[in-house]
Amino acid sequence: MSMTRGEGVVVEVNELRMRYGSNDVLDGVEFQVHHGEVITLLGPNGAGKTTTIEILEGFRMRSAGRVSVLGVDPAEGNEDWRARVGVVLQSWRDHARWTPRALLTHLGRYYEPYSTPERSRPYDVEELIRVVGIEEQAEQKIRTLSGGQRRRLDVAVGIIGRPELLFLDEPTAGFDPQARREFHDIVHRLSDLEDTTILLTTHDLDEAEKLADRILILAGGRIVADGSADQLARRVTRDAQVRWSRNGESFVHATPDATGFVRELFAQHGDEIADLEVRRATLEDTYIAMVQQHETGHPETAGAAFEEVKT
Amino acid sequence: MNPKLHAIRTGLDRGWTEFKLSLKSPQDQGFYLFTSAGVLLYLSFNRNNEVEGTSLFYPTVALPSILGALLVFGLVIGPAYSLAMEREDGTLLRAKAVPRGIVGHVTGHILLNTLSLIPSFLVILIPGAFLFDNMMQNGWQGWVTVAWVVLLGLLATLPIGMVIGSLVPGVQKVGTWGMLPILVLLGISGIFAPMQGLWGWVQTVSQVFPMYWVGLGMRSAFLPEAAAVLEIGESWRTLETVAVLGVWAVAGALVAPIVMRRMARRQSGSQVEAAKEQALQWVR
């Protein structure tokens, strides 16, 4: 079981299709997730992110294609498989009369028979309450928790069984910036200390960039991009934008070799250069270009159109 | 440890926790007080009516029947409402997301609904003992009969509630598919008055369903042998009671797991999300 990061495929999706009536929501989705990775599934609303993740969780039947999660087809995943997978659900008003401590203790007990020497299950409830930061609310009725506190409890419930693979669908929807940062810390901690593979959906680009080892962009029912934030940006354009001012006048120049250009600039003008700024294409630029192209149905021209926009 | 047994044990703990929470909840306390007050008031108004053909007063005859009706009502409507609600609010999805969580969840439901009979009976039996004379006419043998009628009634009706809760499209529909039929059965099952006054076919219909038989069984437990003259065939028809309730119990044990498994399979986050959206619209 001791695999290092990057080895071993935890999730494998081939030719995944989902059809509702005559509408193909997923049209040949393909990707892999490796052991220990944090993957973000990014895409516009209605792109099929939730559908994809629910198929992987075993909560929804697919129309066609091959899916393997921890070596098992989730459509046939048994309870032993279920014990290895964590799902963070968006709670709403369930268990209103319970306290977080009682609920976590109760749900944790279901994992006791699945404890192994390598992975003792469940998580210690008190430690978990500390990790997600709801010590103060641990004895309050869940009904009285704020939205952010509830979501932390949701995360705690999702990881109570010390999952090898964790799914999170829009985990930070409705978070304030502080709660969002704290949530990001939890994800990093899980990934680093618990060796948990994590797949999450979001439509927040900043979040995708901060959390993910790798980003998958889902648009038009397919994975249209797959790589780190940096790789994706470079796929759209290799040019960086250099801005500066000289004698109160502003200049902009796009170049694939920003370092060389700036060196040249200083060699020529030295101290006259002010307000220097070098900007690579951001994930946002990439994302918008890719999604737009797929929505208008010309995926092959995505890169080119982006160049035009920039000049 | 056997994982399935472990899940059942965890579910029993869940049922016990839910029961304690229910006793502490003002909403449930209100419900118990309301039914208690309603039933006792109704019986008190009729306390001096002698039942024709016997030397018994109306409350003595009606109280066992009402207990039977409360049992059926509680065990059908209770789980129907809570299951329909739990499908919408994500409780069931949570159970589904943990290993053998559904087994535990259902176990918890069964224990909770069984235990809930205790307060709903006590709030009527205890004040009833002070208000009306000679409630229990058959001594300890009567209580033994109460025990098996309750147990059989439980097995016969609880699965019905679970099936309704699994099949209704939403919480609002429990009224149509659960409450309405139960109220109709309440009217035609000889709970408030002997049903021989009704048309023959109505009597036949009501004798298909458990409510009549639970009521009859309870009367046989509380009332003297002589009161059997009020019944169809002038007998307590104990064998028939066991047979009809037994058939319902077996049918329930066969059908309910299939229906619930199918319902649980279809639970997903987007379903809960859709229910939430809809519920929020109701609020607006």
Interface residues (C-beta under 8 A of the other chain):
Chain A: T50 T51 E54 E57 F59 R60 E79 D80 R82 A83 V87 L89 Q90 S91 W92 R93 D94 H95 R97 W98 A102 H106 L107 R109 Y110 Y111 E112 P113 Y114 V157 G158 G161 D169
Chain B: M1 N2 P3 H6 A7 T10 D13 R14 T17 L21 S25 E86 D89 G90 T91 L93 R94 K96 A97 V98 P99 R100 G101 G104 Q267 S268 G269 S270 V272 E273 K276
